Amino acid sequence: MKKFWQGLAFAAMIMLQAGATAPVMAAETHVTSGENNVRIVRSVSNVANPVAVTFSYSMTADENNPAEIGGLANFSMRVSATPNGGIAQSDKIVNLSDLTFTKVGDYRIVIREIASSDERNYPIDDMQAYTVLIAARNELDGTRPTGNLIATVADQVTDAGGRKTDNLMFDSMARRTHIQLSKTVSGDNADTDEYFKFRIDFPTARLGDVFSITGQDTVVEYGGQSIQTQRYYTVGEENFVYLKHGQSVQIGNNGENELPLGLEYSITELDADSYSTYVDGDMSVSTKQSRAKQTASEYGGNPSGMSFSAENVTSFDNMRNGSVATGVSTMVLPFVGIAIIGIAGVCVYWAISKKKN
């Protein structure tokens, strides 16, 4: 009986020792509130009008993390802002509270920009990536782990160059272009000093957007009036430009391009009824309106997207020839009149003389 109790006591001691050295299995935990977010600042430069575009981002785990991270998912942010000094900017707080951890250690996640809702006009910033450090630690009861983890975003966010930063900064230049209208006249009866009036329409442009107009004379004579020409085109308002032979005007270029790529437009010549109009070299007489066009760019790696495409040039030629003279010149009409009167007088005299005889 004594041996039985001795054996039972020894077994109990072994069990207690095993319990004291067994690892505490940590329960799955989320990043704790209070320190569970990072701030993204997204800038778009080279813009003159309000910007509206959505960028998407990925969150990926570093391959050297102690264990897998649960809850990693892509997210997006909207840049909807009016530019200041050519730069439109928005920011977003990214909450990381959905991330989960099951093991003590230091974890790193990498955040990159991966997509744009309008890549043609607003390219992504694919040169930058940010590493966010998250520390997962045991929750303690005194000095003993409780079995739960506490995960916090550490103050060690670094950029692609390894530099510490407070915010995740992404930026890129918008791609922009402009259009050009050129005017010529032809024919032996064309007036090279006459101004012609044009209307330019951007049917898909945002109301209120403003584009620069450069190249036309400040004051023109048209329809018997002196007209002060416009320096800016405002979408939604009546906008006209005036050109004479040999002149060109640009819309959306004030030293930097302003028109989005893919923007629809057309150009119509008004009046000029005494001329035949030819558009873009088409020798068939037009209805004085260009075909529907879209702004284009020869962008091919130029980071500023400032290159200009020849597709954006529209040319109008007005032809007028004088009528071929088919009668007597007006210069000899007085002499013809005198001759007719003389002949008529001779005929009357001859008739009177014949009657007397």
C-alpha positions as CSV (number, residue, x, y, z in Angstrom):
1,M,0.0,0.0,0.0
2,K,2.9,2.3,0.8
3,K,4.4,1.7,-2.6
4,F,1.0,2.6,-4.3
5,W,0.9,6.0,-2.6
6,Q,4.6,6.6,-3.4
7,G,3.9,5.8,-7.1
8,L,0.8,8.1,-7.1
9,A,2.8,11.0,-5.6
10,F,5.6,10.5,-8.2
11,A,3.1,10.5,-11.1
12,A,1.5,13.7,-9.7
13,M,5.0,15.4,-9.5
14,I,5.7,14.5,-13.2
15,M,2.4,15.9,-14.3
16,L,3.1,19.2,-12.4
17,Q,6.5,19.5,-14.0
18,A,5.1,18.9,-17.4
19,G,2.4,21.5,-16.9
20,A,5.0,24.1,-15.8
21,T,7.1,23.6,-19.0
22,A,4.3,23.2,-21.6
23,P,4.0,26.1,-24.1
24,V,1.0,28.4,-23.8
25,M,-0.9,28.3,-27.1
26,A,-1.7,31.9,-28.2
27,A,-5.2,32.6,-29.3
28,E,-5.8,34.4,-32.6
29,T,-5.7,38.1,-32.0
30,H,-6.4,41.3,-33.9
31,V,-4.2,44.5,-34.0
32,T,-5.2,46.3,-30.8
33,S,-7.2,49.5,-31.1
34,G,-5.5,52.8,-30.5
35,E,-2.5,52.0,-32.7
36,N,-4.0,50.1,-35.5
37,N,-3.7,52.3,-38.6
38,V,-1.4,54.0,-41.1
39,R,-2.0,57.2,-43.2
40,I,-1.7,57.2,-47.0
41,V,-1.2,60.6,-48.8
42,R,-1.8,60.4,-52.6
43,S,-0.8,63.3,-54.8
44,V,-1.4,63.9,-58.6
45,S,0.6,66.7,-60.2
46,N,0.5,68.4,-63.6
47,V,-3.2,69.2,-63.3
48,A,-5.2,72.4,-63.8
49,N,-8.7,71.2,-63.1
50,P,-10.3,69.0,-60.3
51,V,-9.2,65.4,-60.2
52,A,-11.4,62.3,-59.6
53,V,-9.6,59.0,-59.7
54,T,-9.4,55.8,-57.6
55,F,-6.1,54.0,-56.8
56,S,-5.8,50.4,-55.6
57,Y,-3.2,49.0,-53.2
58,S,-2.0,45.6,-52.1
59,M,-0.9,44.4,-48.7
60,T,1.6,41.5,-48.8
61,A,3.4,39.7,-45.9
62,D,7.1,39.5,-45.7
63,E,8.4,36.0,-46.4
64,N,10.5,36.1,-43.2
65,N,7.6,36.7,-40.8
66,P,7.3,34.3,-37.8
67,A,3.9,33.0,-39.1
68,E,1.1,33.7,-41.5
69,I,-0.9,36.9,-41.1
70,G,-4.7,36.6,-41.4
71,G,-6.9,39.2,-43.0
72,L,-4.5,40.6,-45.6
73,A,-6.5,42.2,-48.4
74,N,-6.3,44.8,-51.1
75,F,-7.9,48.2,-50.6
76,S,-8.5,51.4,-52.6
77,M,-8.7,55.2,-52.0
78,R,-10.3,58.0,-54.0
79,V,-8.5,61.1,-55.0
80,S,-11.1,63.8,-55.4
81,A,-9.6,67.2,-55.1
82,T,-9.1,70.6,-56.6
83,P,-5.5,71.3,-57.4
84,N,-3.4,73.8,-55.6
85,G,-0.3,74.9,-57.5
86,G,-0.9,72.1,-60.1
87,I,-1.1,69.4,-57.4
88,A,-4.3,67.6,-56.3
89,Q,-4.0,65.6,-53.1
90,S,-6.1,63.4,-50.8
91,D,-5.4,61.2,-47.8
92,K,-6.8,58.1,-46.2
93,I,-6.4,56.4,-42.9
94,V,-6.0,52.6,-43.5
95,N,-7.3,50.6,-40.5
96,L,-5.3,47.4,-39.9
97,S,-7.6,46.0,-37.2
98,D,-8.7,43.1,-39.5
99,L,-5.2,41.6,-39.5
100,T,-4.8,38.6,-37.2
101,F,-1.8,36.9,-35.6
102,T,-1.2,33.5,-33.8
103,K,2.4,33.7,-32.8
104,V,4.7,36.1,-30.9
105,G,7.1,38.0,-33.1
106,D,7.8,41.0,-35.3
107,Y,5.8,41.0,-38.6
108,R,6.3,43.1,-41.7
109,I,3.7,43.9,-44.4
110,V,4.5,45.7,-47.6
111,I,2.0,48.2,-49.1
112,R,2.2,49.0,-52.9
113,E,0.1,50.8,-55.4
114,I,-1.1,48.4,-58.0
115,A,-3.9,50.0,-60.1
116,S,-5.6,53.2,-61.3
117,S,-9.2,53.6,-62.4
118,D,-7.8,55.8,-65.3
119,E,-4.3,54.5,-66.0
120,R,-4.2,56.4,-69.3
121,N,-4.4,59.8,-67.5
122,Y,-3.3,58.9,-64.0
123,P,-0.6,56.3,-64.0
124,I,0.3,54.5,-60.8
125,D,3.3,55.1,-58.6
126,D,5.1,51.8,-59.1
127,M,8.4,53.0,-57.8
128,Q,7.4,53.3,-54.1
129,A,6.6,50.6,-51.5
130,Y,6.2,50.9,-47.8
131,T,7.0,48.4,-45.1
132,V,4.9,48.5,-41.9
133,L,6.2,46.7,-38.8
134,I,3.7,45.1,-36.4
135,A,4.8,43.7,-33.1
136,A,2.8,40.7,-31.7
137,R,3.4,40.2,-28.0
138,N,2.0,38.0,-25.2
139,E,-0.7,39.5,-23.0
140,L,0.6,39.1,-19.4
141,D,-1.0,38.4,-16.1
142,G,1.7,39.7,-13.9
143,T,4.7,38.0,-15.6
144,R,2.9,35.1,-17.0
145,P,1.3,34.9,-20.5
146,T,-2.4,34.6,-20.5
147,G,-2.6,32.8,-23.8
148,N,-3.7,36.0,-25.7
149,L,-1.6,38.2,-27.9
150,I,-1.4,41.9,-28.2
151,A,-0.4,43.3,-31.7
152,T,0.4,46.9,-32.3
153,V,1.6,48.9,-35.3
154,A,5.2,49.9,-34.4
155,D,6.5,53.4,-35.2
156,Q,8.8,52.0,-37.9
157,V,7.2,52.6,-41.3
158,T,9.9,52.7,-44.0
159,D,9.9,53.6,-47.7
160,A,11.5,51.7,-50.6
161,G,14.8,53.3,-49.8
162,G,14.7,52.2,-46.1
163,R,14.0,55.7,-44.8
164,K,11.6,56.0,-41.8
165,T,8.5,58.0,-42.6
166,D,5.3,59.0,-40.8
167,N,3.0,58.7,-43.8
168,L,2.8,56.5,-46.9
169,M,3.4,59.0,-49.7
170,F,2.4,58.1,-53.3
171,D,2.5,60.5,-56.3
172,S,2.7,60.6,-60.1
173,M,2.2,63.1,-62.9
174,A,-1.1,63.2,-64.8
175,R,-0.7,62.7,-68.5
176,R,-2.1,65.7,-70.5
177,T,-2.1,67.1,-74.0
178,H,-3.6,70.0,-76.0
179,I,-5.3,70.5,-79.4
180,Q,-4.5,72.9,-82.2
181,L,-6.7,74.6,-84.9
182,S,-4.9,75.9,-88.0
183,K,-6.5,78.2,-90.6
184,T,-5.7,78.9,-94.3
185,V,-7.5,80.4,-97.2
186,S,-7.0,79.7,-100.9
187,G,-8.4,80.8,-104.3
188,D,-8.0,83.9,-106.4
189,N,-10.8,85.7,-104.6
190,A,-9.9,84.8,-101.0
191,D,-9.3,87.5,-98.4
192,T,-6.2,86.8,-96.4
193,D,-7.1,89.5,-93.8
194,E,-10.6,88.2,-93.1
195,Y,-11.2,86.6,-89.7
196,F,-13.2,83.4,-89.4
197,K,-15.2,82.2,-86.4
198,F,-15.0,78.7,-84.9
199,R,-16.8,76.9,-82.1
200,I,-15.0,74.1,-80.3
201,D,-17.1,71.5,-78.4
202,F,-15.9,69.1,-75.7
203,P,-19.1,67.0,-75.1
204,T,-17.6,64.7,-72.5
205,A,-15.7,67.3,-70.5
206,R,-16.7,68.1,-66.9
207,L,-18.8,71.2,-66.5
208,G,-16.8,74.1,-65.2
209,D,-13.4,72.8,-66.3
210,V,-11.2,75.6,-67.7
211,F,-8.7,75.3,-70.5
212,S,-6.2,78.0,-71.7
213,I,-6.6,79.5,-75.2
214,T,-3.4,80.8,-76.8
215,G,-2.4,82.0,-80.3
216,Q,-5.3,84.2,-81.5
217,D,-5.2,88.0,-81.8
218,T,-6.3,89.9,-78.7
219,V,-8.8,92.0,-80.7
220,V,-10.3,91.0,-84.1
221,E,-12.7,92.7,-86.6
222,Y,-15.6,90.4,-87.3
223,G,-19.1,91.1,-88.6
224,G,-18.5,94.8,-88.4
225,Q,-17.6,94.7,-84.8
226,S,-14.4,94.8,-82.7
227,I,-14.3,91.6,-80.6
228,Q,-12.1,91.0,-77.6
229,T,-11.1,87.3,-77.9
230,Q,-11.2,84.8,-75.1
231,R,-8.1,83.7,-73.1
232,Y,-9.9,80.7,-71.5
233,Y,-12.3,78.1,-72.6
234,T,-14.9,77.2,-69.9
235,V,-16.8,74.0,-70.4
236,G,-20.6,74.6,-70.4
237,E,-20.3,78.2,-71.7
238,E,-20.3,79.6,-75.3
239,N,-16.7,79.5,-76.5
240,F,-15.5,80.9,-79.8
241,V,-12.1,81.5,-81.4
242,Y,-11.2,83.8,-84.4
243,L,-8.5,83.1,-86.9
244,K,-7.3,84.5,-90.3
245,H,-5.1,83.0,-92.9
246,G,-1.8,81.5,-91.6
247,Q,-2.9,81.6,-87.9
248,S,-3.2,78.7,-85.4
249,V,-4.7,78.6,-81.9
250,Q,-4.1,76.1,-79.1
251,I,-6.6,74.9,-76.6
252,G,-5.3,73.5,-73.3
253,N,-1.7,74.7,-73.4
254,N,-0.4,77.4,-71.1
255,G,3.1,76.2,-71.2
256,E,1.9,73.0,-69.6
257,N,-0.7,70.7,-71.1
258,E,-4.2,70.7,-69.6
259,L,-6.5,68.4,-71.6
260,P,-7.0,64.8,-70.5
261,L,-6.2,62.1,-73.0
262,G,-9.3,60.5,-74.7
263,L,-11.3,63.7,-74.4
264,E,-13.9,63.9,-77.2
265,Y,-14.1,67.1,-79.2
266,S,-15.2,68.6,-82.5
267,I,-14.7,72.0,-84.3
268,T,-17.2,73.9,-86.3
269,E,-16.7,76.9,-88.6
270,L,-19.5,79.4,-88.4
271,D,-20.7,81.7,-91.3
272,A,-18.2,81.9,-94.2
273,D,-21.0,81.1,-96.6
274,S,-19.1,82.6,-99.6
275,Y,-16.3,80.0,-99.2
276,S,-16.0,76.3,-99.8
277,T,-14.6,74.7,-96.7
278,Y,-12.2,71.7,-96.6
279,V,-11.2,70.1,-93.3
280,D,-8.0,68.1,-92.6
281,G,-7.0,68.0,-96.2
282,D,-10.2,66.3,-97.3
283,M,-10.9,67.7,-100.8
284,S,-14.6,67.0,-100.6
285,V,-16.5,70.1,-99.6
286,S,-17.4,69.7,-95.9
287,T,-20.4,70.9,-93.8
288,K,-17.9,73.2,-92.0
289,Q,-17.5,70.7,-89.2
290,S,-14.6,68.4,-88.3
291,R,-15.3,64.7,-87.6
292,A,-15.6,63.7,-83.9
293,K,-12.2,63.3,-82.4
294,Q,-10.4,62.3,-79.2
295,T,-7.4,63.9,-77.7
296,A,-4.3,61.7,-78.1
297,S,-0.7,61.7,-76.9
298,E,2.6,60.2,-78.2
299,Y,3.4,59.2,-74.6
300,G,6.0,56.6,-74.8
301,G,7.9,56.6,-71.5
302,N,8.1,60.3,-71.0
303,P,7.2,60.6,-67.3
304,S,5.6,64.0,-67.7
305,G,3.3,62.8,-70.5
306,M,3.8,66.1,-72.2
307,S,4.4,65.0,-75.7
308,F,2.0,66.2,-78.4
309,S,0.4,64.1,-81.0
310,A,-0.1,65.3,-84.6
311,E,-3.6,63.7,-84.3
312,N,-4.6,66.7,-82.2
313,V,-4.2,69.2,-85.1
314,T,-7.3,70.2,-87.1
315,S,-6.9,72.3,-90.2
316,F,-9.6,74.3,-92.0
317,D,-9.0,75.7,-95.5
318,N,-11.5,78.1,-97.1
319,M,-11.5,78.5,-100.9
320,R,-13.1,81.2,-102.9
321,N,-12.5,81.9,-106.7
322,G,-13.8,84.9,-108.7
323,S,-16.4,84.4,-111.5
324,V,-15.0,84.2,-115.0
325,A,-16.0,87.3,-117.0
326,T,-18.5,86.3,-119.8
327,G,-19.7,89.8,-120.9
328,V,-18.2,93.1,-121.6
329,S,-15.9,94.5,-119.0
330,T,-17.3,97.2,-116.8
331,M,-14.3,99.4,-117.7
332,V,-15.6,99.8,-121.4
333,L,-19.3,100.1,-120.6
334,P,-19.3,103.9,-120.8
335,F,-17.7,103.8,-124.2
336,V,-20.2,101.2,-125.4
337,G,-23.1,103.4,-124.2
338,I,-21.7,106.4,-126.2
339,A,-21.4,104.2,-129.3
340,I,-24.9,103.0,-128.9
341,I,-26.2,106.5,-128.6
342,G,-24.3,107.5,-131.7
343,I,-25.5,104.6,-133.7
344,A,-29.1,105.3,-132.6
345,G,-28.7,109.0,-133.7
346,V,-27.4,108.0,-137.1
347,C,-30.3,105.6,-137.6
348,V,-32.9,108.3,-136.7
349,Y,-31.2,110.9,-139.0
350,W,-31.2,108.3,-141.9
351,A,-34.9,107.5,-141.3
352,I,-35.9,111.2,-141.4
353,S,-33.8,111.9,-144.5
354,K,-35.4,109.0,-146.3
355,K,-38.9,110.2,-145.4
356,K,-38.2,113.6,-146.9
357,N,-37.0,112.1,-150.1
